[in-house]
Amino acid sequence: MRIVIAEVMHETNTFSNVPTTRELFELWEWAKGDEILKAHSGVRDFLGGMIEKARQRDIEVVGAFATNAYPAGTITKETFDSLQQELLAGMEAAGKVDAICLSLHGAGVAEGVDDLEGALLKAVRQQVGYDIPLIVTLDLHANVTDVMITEADILLGVHLYPHTDCYERGLEAVELAEQMVKGELKPRMYRATLPLIIPPSTTNLSPAKDINEACYKWEREPGMIDCAFFHGFPYTDIPELGVTVVAVANNDEELAKRAAMDVADLIWNKREEFAPKVLSPKEGLELAKAATAFPVVLNETSDNPGGGTPGDGTYLLRAMLEADLQDACFGFIYDPEVAAYAHEQGVGATIEVKLGGKTDKLHGEPIALTAYVKSLTDGKFIVSSPMGEGTPTNLGKSVRLQANGVDILVCSVKTQVLDEQVFLLHGIDVTQSKIVCLKSSQHFRASFEPISAEIITVDSPGLTTLLVQTFDYQRLNRPIYPLDPVVRS
């Protein structure tokens, strides 16, 4: 048996004014053929799982094209054309295969293309036809569309947020592809849609945890293949934004429908439980200072680069500098100008800078700061988080500054913090800190929950604020909760 694998991954925040270009994709990955197998073998991600299962089953695996860009604004038309051309060219170069396994996100938007994944799937089908099994792994935040359901044989969404099961979904994709090739599986999918937007909600806690339990219960039913709760991505202003449930059964669409509708009903009945409890940075720090067990971790959810924000927001850092803290660290703020200047001045220098707040005013003004340069690094490390373990990361020129009792990490490439590696790189053991502050919505939990005494989420103005009502949506299918009163039929 011979399969081809590929990946095109982007989570688009249409409220961001930073267009996503080919250069942003190339910054993270732009690989073809065997390069893909070398880059992802042994890595806990979707493609790593696909490669490993193929190895276990003695299936020949061919890489077509793999790319991903960090979340940002709408993908440019030229970039979309390049993505599609490279994907199709890679498929063509792979030659005759028995099945296709694609790793897509599900919340990609390009200029003139509301549904990036649907467009790519349709193009692939036009090239290879409908006789070849096509299995697609998706992010939990996918906005699952009609086109995706129509063009794919199976959509497999990660169950967990943090997404620590990407690798397992990759394993399953190849396993299901093999079953289809052997004629053992005839997948039937059903999508239940809800007029509902929810903010980023970890599956470690209720209510999302309860919904997953319902999905798992259905998956134990004879004939059921999969049942996935897709949260949707609330920062994409497109008509098909919203929560969906996708169920897959073996040659039994009625079973798939019953499962999807049952879980959708449960979500709807719990919709008010998803309403966020919002604390300001100042309020969160007051709680942290009053704590008796440490470390206390504060996550700045409103400036999460993993959701398309600039990563140079200053609200939480400013509050830290004004809070008379000791044994506190902040990781990290995106500011390549300050990082470069610190590298020029060297370790031991005291520098005066305007830190952060350079992308827009929404995420806060620059901070006028006098700081001591404690350490300098190249920003390179290997991810240790269960989410993406083994992934090489390069944040460019990075620096550890010290000011007002706070260790401040400044890096040259934006990303959310997944684990403690960026801190360790600069000589900071977060388990010995009292207060650890970082930019992330939920993914940090995979590494920080086991080592923290408490986690406090703080919110402020930003492109990934939990308060979805603050966004000026123009294109949604309405009515939709919580923006509108909704009576679900």
N, C-alpha and C positions, 0 to 999 in steps of 0.2 A: 504494500500500500504506500501511496505517495501523497503528501499534502503540501500545500503552500500556506505560509503564514505572513501576515502583514499587520502594520499598525499605523493609524493616523489619529493622533490624540490631541484634542484641544477643547478646553472648557472656556467658552466665550462669554465675557461680561459685556453685554451690549451697551452698558452705561459708561464704560471706560472710554476715554478719548484717545487711548493709545492703540493705534491700529496694529493688528498682528500680521507681520510680514514674513517672507521666507527667511530672512535673517534671524528672526526670533525662533523659528523652527530649527534652523541650522545650529543655533547656539546650544540646543539641548541634544538633538539627534537628527541625522539625515543619513540613513544607512540603507545599503542595498545588498542583496545576495547573502554571501557567507558572512559579511560584516555583521548582519543581524544576529546570526547564530553565535558568533564570538562575543558580541556585546551583551547578550541576554542569558547565555548559558550560566546556570548557577545563581541567577538573580531572582529574587522573590517578586516577580511581576507577571503580568499576563503572558507575555511572550516566553518568559522563563519557564512558566508552567507548561505551555504548549510544547516547548522543546524537550522538556524532561519527560512528559508523557509519551511523546513520540519515541524517545530513546528507550523507555521502558517497554513499549509495545513493538519495538523493532520496525517502526514506521519511518520511511524516508521523509525528511522535512526540508523544504526549500524556502529560503527567505526571499520575499519579493521587494518590499519597501517598508521602512519603519521610520517614523518621525513623530516628534511631539514638541509642542511649544508651551511655555508656561502660560497660564491663563492671562488674558489681556482682552483688548477690544476686538471688534469685528475683524475677521480675516479679510485681507484685501482680495479683490477679484483676481489679480495676477498670481497671488499666492495660492488661491484655491485652484486655479488652472494648473499650476505646477504640481500641487498635491495629487490631483486627479490623474494627470499625465504620468507622473512617476509611479503611482499605484498600478495603473493599467499596464504600463511598460514592464513593471516587475512581474505582474501576473503573466504577461505574454512570454517573458524570458524564462519563466518557471517551466514552461512546456506543459505536457499532459499530466494532470494530477487527478486524484480520486476525490479530494475534498479541499475546501478552503476554510481556514480559521482566521478571522479578522479581529484585531483588538481596536475598538473604536471607543470614543467617549460617550457621545449621545447628546451633548450640549454644545456642539459646534455650530457657529453661524458665520457665514461669509457674505460679502457684498452681493445682494441679489439672491442669496441662498439661505433661507431660514433654517433649513435642515441639512447641514453638512453631511451627516452620516447617511441620511436617506439618499442624497444625491450621489454619494460615492457607491453605495450599494446598488443603486439603479444602474450606474455606469458599469460596475463589475458584471452584473447580470446581463447587460447588453453585450458584453464581450464574451462571457463564458456560457451563457444560457442558464436554464433552470433545472438541468438534470444533475448538476454537481452540487452536493451538499454544501451549504454555506452557513457556518456557525459563527456568531458574533458575540464577543464579550463586550460588556458595557459598564460604564461607571454607574454607581448608585444614583448620581445626580442627572442621569440622562432624562431628557424630555422625549419620551418614546412616542414616535409618530406613526401614522398610518403607513407611510412609505417603508419605514423600517420593518414593520410587521409583515408587510407584503413581500418585500424583497429577500428577507432572511428566512432560513428554515428554523433557526433557533436563536433567540436573544437571551444571553446569560448575563444578568446583572450581579455585581458584587452585592452581598448581603450586608456587609459590615461598614460602619463609619466610625472610626478610622478604617480605611480600606485595606485591612490586613489579610483579606482572602482573595486578592487578585491572582496570586499564584495558583490557588486551588481552582479558581474558575478557568484558568488556562489549562490546567490538567483535565478538567471536565470537558472542555470544548473539544479536545482531541479524542477523548474517550467516546463522546457522543457522535463525533464525526465517523469514527470507526464503526460504531453500531449502525449508523445510517448506511454506510458503504456495504456492510454485511447484510443489510435488509432486516436487521433486528429491531430497528426503530423507525417509525413513521411519525415524526413530530407534528403535533397540532397545537397552535398557539392561540391564546385569547388575551386581549388587552382590555382591562377595565380602566376607564378614565374618570377622574374626579375634578370638579371645578374648584380646585384647592391649591393654594401656594403655602408651603411651609418653610420656615427658616432652617438653616443648617442644624440638624438634630442628630446627636450621636446615638448609635444603636447600643451603646453600653448602658444606656439609661432609658427608662420609660418616658414617653409612650412608644418611641420607635422600637425599643427592645421587645415590647409586647406584640407589636405588629410582626416582627420577625418570628416570634414564637408561633404565631398563627400560620405563617408561611411554612415553617418547618413541619408543623403538624400536617398540613396538606401534602407536603413532599413525602410523608410516610405512607400515603394512600397508594394502594396498588395501581400501577399505570401512570402515576404522576412522575414527571421528570424534573420539573423545577417550578418554583413559585417565588417571584421576586417583587419586592416593594421598591419602586423607583420614586425617590423623593422629588425628582425634578430639580432644575437649577433656577432658583428664584431671580437670578440677575440677568436672565435673557428675556428681552421684551419681544416675544414672538407669539403667534396665535396659539400654538400647541404647547405652551408652557403649562406645566401642572403635574400633579401626582398621578402615577399610574401603577397598576399591578399587572404583571405579565406572568401567565401560567402556561406551562408546556406539559402536555400529556402524550402518551404513546397511542396514536391513532384514535383519540377520543376527545374531540373538541368540546363536547358537552361537559366532560369532567374538568377540562381546563377552564371553561367558562364558570362553572360552579365555584371553583377554587378562587379565581380572580375576583369574582363578584363578592364572595364571602369576605375576603381580606379587605376589599375596597369598602365594604359596609363598616367593617371594624375601624378602619382609618377615619371614615367620615364621622362616626360616632365619637371618636377621640380627638376631633380636629381642634377643639378649644384647648386641649392639653399641650398642643404644640406652641401655644402663645409664649413668647420668650419672657423671661424674668431679667430685666435689664438693669445693670449697675454701671455707673460712670466710673472712669479710671480712679477718681478721687475716692469714691465710695468703696471701690474694691481694695484700694491700698489701705484704707482705714481698717477694713476687716482683716487684712493680712497683718498689719502691725499689731493688732490685738490678739493674734493667734498665739497658741502656746506650744504648737507642734510645727516642725518645719521639715523640708522647705514648703512654702506656699507658692503655688504657680498661678500667675495671672496671665490669661490669654486675651490678647486684643483682637477680638473677632471681627471688628469693623474694618481693619486694615490687614486682611489676610491675602497675601500675594497668591495663595493657592486658589483664590476666587476671582483674580483679575485686578486686584488693587495695586497701587504704586509701591507699597512696602516702605514708603518714607514718611508715613504719618507720624505726627509728633504728640498726640494727645496723652497717651499713656506715659511716654518717656518724660514729657514736661511735668506731669503730675509726680513722677518718681523723683525728679530733681528738686521738686519743691516740698517733698514730704519728709525731709530729714531722716533718710534711711541709712542703715549700715548693713553690710553683708548682703547686698542686693545686686542683681545683675539683669541686664536687658539684652536679649538676643533675638533678632538683630534689626538694625535699621539700614535700609538701602540708601547709600550715598557714595557713589564712586568718586566724586570730587573730594570729599573729606578723606576717604580711604587713600586716595593717591597722594594727597597733601601730607597725611601722616607718614606715609612711606618715604616721602621726600625729607621730612624733618627727622625721622628716626626715633628709635626707642629712647626714652628718657627726656624727650622734648616736651615742653608745655606749649600747646597750640591754642589759638583763638579761631573758632570756625562758626559758620552758620550751618547747623546740622539738620538735615531732613527738610520736609516741607517744600521741596523744589518742583514737584510734579503738578500740584494743583493746590488750591486753598481749602478744598473740602476736607482734606485729611489733617489740616493744621498748618500753622505758620512755622518757618524755620526757627530753630532754637539757637540763640546766641550763647556760645559755650566756650569756656576756658577749661581745657582738659589736659591731663597727663597721658602721654603715649606709653602704655604699659607693654604691649607686644604687637608684633607684626607677623602676618602669615600670608601664604599664597591662596588660602581659602579652599584647599583641596582636602577631601576626606571621603571615607566610604560610609554609606548609610548603615546604621545598625538597627534601626527600627524594624519591627516585624513587617511594616509596610515598606516594601522596596529594599529589604536587606541585601547588601552587596552592591548597591548602585553607586558607581563613582560620582562624586559631586565636586563641582568647581565653582566657588563663589567669588573668584578673582581676588584681587588685593583686599585684604581684610585687616582690621585693626581692633585692638582692645584699648578703649579710652577709659580714664577714671576721672569722675567729677562728682562732687556732692555725695560721696558715699556709695556711688553706683558704678559698677563696671558696665560699660556700654560697648557692644560689638557693632562694628560698622563694616558692611560688605559691599562688593561691587556688582554682584548679580543678585537679582531679587528671587526669593523663594520663601515658602513658609518653613518654620522650624519643625522637623519631624522627630528629632531625638537630641541627645546631649552632645553630639559630636562637634558641632560648631563651637560649643563652649569649651570642650576638652582641648580643641585645637589651640585655644588661646589660654590654656592653663587654668580653666575654671572648672571645678568639680561642683556641679549644681547641688549635689546632696549635702554639701557643706554650706550652702547659701541659705539665708532665711527667706528671701523673696526672689523668685525667678520670674521674669516677665518676658513674654515672647509674642510673636505675631502668628496666629493660626486660629482656625475655627474649631476643628475637632481632631485632625490627624495627629497632633502632638500627643494626644491621650495614649496612643499605643505604647509610647516609651515613657511618658511622664507620670501616668497614673500609678504605676507600680512603685515609683520612687518619691512621690509627693505625699505630704500629709493632707493637703487640701488643694482643690482647683477652684479658682474664682474667675468667671468669665466677665470681662468688661466690654462695654460697647460705647461708641461715640460716633459722630458723623463719619461716614465712609461708604465705599462701594460694596462692602459686604456686611453692612449693618444688619442686625437681626430684625430690625423694624422695616419689614418689606413695604408697609404702607407709605413710607417716605419716598418711594421711587415714583417717578412720573411715567408710568406705563402708558403706552399709546396703542399697542397692537394686540393686546391679549384678547382672547375670546372671553367675553363678559356675559353674565356676571361670574365672578370668581371670589371665593372666600380667602382671606378676610377683607378684601378690598370692598366687597359688596355683600349685602344680605342675599343668601342663596337658599332656595328650597330645592333639594335634590329629588328628582323624579325616580 
